Amino acid sequence: MLTIALDTNLIVRILTNDDPEQAKIAANLIQSDRVFIPKTVLLEVEWVLRYTYKLDRIVIDKAFRHLLGLPNLLVEDDASVKQAMFWYGEGLDFADALHLASSGIADRFATFDLALQKRARRLNNVIPVVSP
């Protein structure tokens, strides 16, 4: 079985069905082959769904959980993506959650974002988020 990496636009078509013909093609691809999603694609999909399609966090979270639960789907850095999804469900911005979850080898995460620092203090298993 081939493994095919997916771009943002295929996932957006599937999740929004904004172009039914392309959505059907993308869905058939996901059903017929093993697919790989880079975590950068997930980052972009979340942004597109939030800003372009004006979907709220609950809808995006549900769509991602369904997508990531497909049996023939592989995602880059699965453990970090799962951790980011958990933190996203806890209220952290998806991009911030993915950045933090992907920073596991670091001792601290430096940012000027005071709101991120505050939100991160409420989370479990996160490296300290500090001002530089």
For each residue, the residues with C-beta under 8 A, 3 or more apart:
1: 33 34 72
2: 33 34
3: 33 34 35 36 74
4: 29 33 34 35 36
5: 35 36 37 38
6: 10 11 26 29 30 35 36 37 41
7: 10 11 41
8: 11 12 41 44 45 48
9: 12 13 22
10: 6 7 13 14 22 26 29
11: 6 7 8 14 15 26 37 41 45 67
12: 8 9 15 16 18 45 48 49 53
13: 9 10 16 17 18 19 22 23 25 26
14: 10 11 17 23 26 27 30 67
15: 11 12 45 49 63 67
16: 12 13 23 49 53
17: 13 14 20 23
18: 12 13 23 53
19: 13 22 23
20: 17 23 24
21: 24 25
22: 9 10 13 19 25 26
23: 13 14 16 17 18 19 20 26 27
24: 20 21 27 28
25: 13 21 22 28 29
26: 6 10 11 13 14 22 23 29 30
27: 14 23 24 30 31
28: 24 25 31 32
29: 4 6 10 25 26 32 33 35
30: 6 14 26 27 33 35 70 72 73
31: 27 28 72
32: 28 29
33: 1 2 3 4 29 30 72
34: 1 2 3 4 72 73 74
35: 3 4 5 6 29 30 70 72 73 74
36: 3 4 5 6 73 74 75 76
37: 5 6 11 41 42 67 73 74 75 76
38: 5 41 42 76
39: 42 43 75 76 77 80 81 98 102
40: 43 44 76
41: 6 7 8 11 37 38 44 45
42: 37 38 39 45 46 64 75 81 98
43: 39 40 46 47 94 95 98
44: 8 40 41 47 48
45: 8 11 12 15 41 42 48 49 64
46: 42 43 49 50 60 64 94 95
47: 43 44 50 51 94 95
48: 8 12 44 45 51 52 53
49: 12 15 16 45 46 52 53 55 59 60 63
50: 46 47 53 54 55 57 60
51: 47 48 54
52: 48 49
53: 12 16 18 48 49 50
54: 50 51
55: 49 50 59 60 63
56: 59 60
57: 50 60 61 88
58: 61 62
59: 49 55 56 62 63
60: 46 49 50 55 56 57 63 64 94
61: 57 58 64 65 85 88 89
62: 58 59 65 66
63: 15 49 55 59 60 66 67
64: 42 45 46 60 61 67 68 85
65: 61 62 68 69 85
66: 62 63 69 70
67: 11 14 15 37 63 64 70 73
68: 64 65 73 75 81 82 85
69: 65 66 73
70: 30 35 66 67 73
71:
72: 1 30 31 33 34 35
73: 30 34 35 36 37 67 68 69 70
74: 3 34 35 36 37 78
75: 36 37 39 42 68 78 81
76: 36 37 38 39 40 81
77: 39 80 81 102
78: 74 75 81 82
79: 82 83 101
80: 39 77 83 84 98 101 102 104
81: 39 42 68 75 76 77 78 84 85 98 101
82: 68 78 79 85 86
83: 79 80 86 87 97 101 125
84: 80 81 87 88 94 97 98 100 101 102
85: 61 64 65 68 81 82 88 89 97
86: 82 83 89 90
87: 83 84 90 92 97 100 101 123 126
88: 57 61 84 85 91 92 93 94 97
89: 61 85 86
90: 86 87 122 123
91: 88 119
92: 87 88 96 97 100 116 119 120 123
93: 88 96 97 116
94: 43 46 47 60 84 88 97 98
95: 43 46 47 98 99
96: 92 93 99 100 113 116 119 120
97: 83 84 85 87 88 92 93 94 100 101
98: 39 42 43 80 81 84 94 95 101 102
99: 95 96 102 103 109
100: 84 87 92 96 97 103 109 120 126 127 129
101: 79 80 81 83 84 87 97 98 104
102: 39 77 80 84 98 99
103: 99 100 106 109 127
104: 80 101 127
105:
106: 103 109 127
107: 127 128
108: 127 128 129 130
109: 99 100 103 106 120 127 128 129 130
110: 129 130 131 132
111: 116 117 129 130 131 132
112: 131 132
113: 96 116 117
114: 117 118 131
115: 118 119
116: 92 93 96 111 113 119 120 129
117: 111 113 114 120 121 129 130 131
118: 114 115 121 122
119: 91 92 96 115 116 122 123
120: 92 96 100 109 116 117 123 126 128 129
121: 117 118 129
122: 90 118 119
123: 87 90 92 119 120 126
124:
125: 83
126: 87 100 120 123 129
127: 100 103 104 106 107 108 109
128: 107 108 109 120
129: 100 108 109 110 111 116 117 120 121 126
130: 108 109 110 111 117
131: 110 111 112 114 117
132: 110 111 112
